[in-house]
Amino acid sequence: MRFIQNRTSIPIPPIHDFCVTPENTFGRPYTLMERVKGTQLCKVWFYPVWFTEEHRKTVFRSLVSAMSQLRALEFSAIGGLDFDTDTGSHVVVPLLPSLADISNGNTIETRPYTTVHAYLLGEIPRQTTSARSLDHKISLSLLRMFAGALPDTSFDGPPFVLSMPDFNYQNIFVDDNGQVTSLIDWDDIFAGPRQGGYARYPSWITRDWDPLMYGYPTVDEPSCDSESEGDESESNKDESTLASKDGTTKKDGEIPSREELQEDSPSALQAFRAEYLAIFEQVDLASARYMRDSHVYEAVKIATFSPFCRGHILGKLTKYVFGKGENEKSGHTFSAWSLKEGIRVGDWVNG
């Protein structure tokens, strides 16, 4: 955080003290930072009185102004960030295992990567080796196709940049007018792709690309991925009854208000992304090409590193690549389920 504070004007709370080990008076790692001013964006985003076009655009302009500054902090590889006391500079180091990895007994560090495809495709074989069932291996095989094909190869190599790890509205504080006053929660920051760094959409306007985490009521195909505890998708609800997050329901297809749901519709999210991209183009037109499809890269990345969300994202990516209409000649509909069933009986996994 101090590295970023010393090189940008991004509004990060000043750090007064910290310790990364439990060897201190508190008996645990800690960070002591200045009290944040403003209100969490998540507390006003769905408040009808506050949520105006002017406030929303102010939030977006303020975020673009802050995040675009990370463009200047470049690295030659994808990996964790550490301070080299010998050279007095920050260097890229192997990525530490995630909490999910540690809980599964995997404590292996992964080397720094020099391309985006090596970063994504290097993770999939590691998970395939420890896959608990054939279903998991088949899901990973389908994911390998998307991870190899969807990230733009022209953005594959360096430079790599820093990214706010959890670019979501609970970590963004704003004043009454929507001006960003502080960005918090920079834990686990690392050097990564530009389309996953400064040139990406905020996470809450790409929620429709992570269906398991998205609470907007839709009628869609269920996930076919048994590796996730979230097999029962929102789409399995009766079409005539749509439930909001507070448990209230609407009959006959009437969707609760965004305030009740605490969610925006897919069309609204798409419009917000277009709005954010247009604002970004005004600040950094050259980097807008990284952002345009950054939500697709983000979905592939989440599917790669989060087995819990993988099945539903595979369904989303399948529709994105193959479309959701019925094949006129065969009468068959492409879906993640049909693709996985094809893989199941093919020579790729059985040969």
Stockholm file with secondary structure:
# STOCKHOLM 1.0

chainA/1-351         MRFIQNRTSIPIPPIHDFCVTPENTFGRPYTLMERVKGTQLCKVWFYPVWFTEEHRKTVFRSLVSAMSQLRALEFSAIGGLDFDTDTGSHVVVPLLPSLADISNGNTIETRPYTTVHAYLLGEIPRQTTSARSLDHKISLSLLRMFAGALPDTSFDGPPFVLSMPDFNYQNIFVDDNGQVTSLIDWDDIFAGPRQGGYARYPSWITRDWDPLMYGYPTVDEPSCDSESEGDESESNKDESTLASKDGTTKKDGEIPSREELQEDSPSALQAFRAEYLAIFEQVDLASARYMRDSHVYEAVKIATFSPFCRGHILGKLTKYVFGKGENEKSGHTFSAWSLKEGIRVGDWVNG
#=GR chainA/1-351 SS CHHHHTTCCCCCCCEEEEESSSCSTTSSCEEEECCCCSEEGGGTTTCTTTCCHHHHHHHHHHHHHHHGGGGGCEESSBEEEEEETTTTEEEEECBCCCHHHHHTTCCCCBCCBSSHHHHHHHHHHHHHHTCSSHHHHHHHHHHHHHHHHSSCGGGCSSCEEECCTTCSGGGEEECTTSCEEEECCCTTCEEECGGGTTSSCCGGGSGGGSGGGCCSCCCCCCCCCTTSTTCSCGGGSCTTEEECTTSCEEETTCCCCHHHHTCCCHHHHHHHHHHHHHHHHHHCGGGHHHHTTHHHHHHHHHHHHCHHHHHHHHHHHHHHHHCSSBCTTTCCBCCHHHHHHHHHHSHHHHC
#=GC SS_cons         CHHHHTTCCCCCCCEEEEESSSCSTTSSCEEEECCCCSEEGGGTTTCTTTCCHHHHHHHHHHHHHHHGGGGGCEESSBEEEEEETTTTEEEEECBCCCHHHHHTTCCCCBCCBSSHHHHHHHHHHHHHHTCSSHHHHHHHHHHHHHHHHSSCGGGCSSCEEECCTTCSGGGEEECTTSCEEEECCCTTCEEECGGGTTSSCCGGGSGGGSGGGCCSCCCCCCCCCTTSTTCSCGGGSCTTEEECTTSCEEETTCCCCHHHHTCCCHHHHHHHHHHHHHHHHHHCGGGHHHHTTHHHHHHHHHHHHCHHHHHHHHHHHHHHHHCSSBCTTTCCBCCHHHHHHHHHHSHHHHC
//
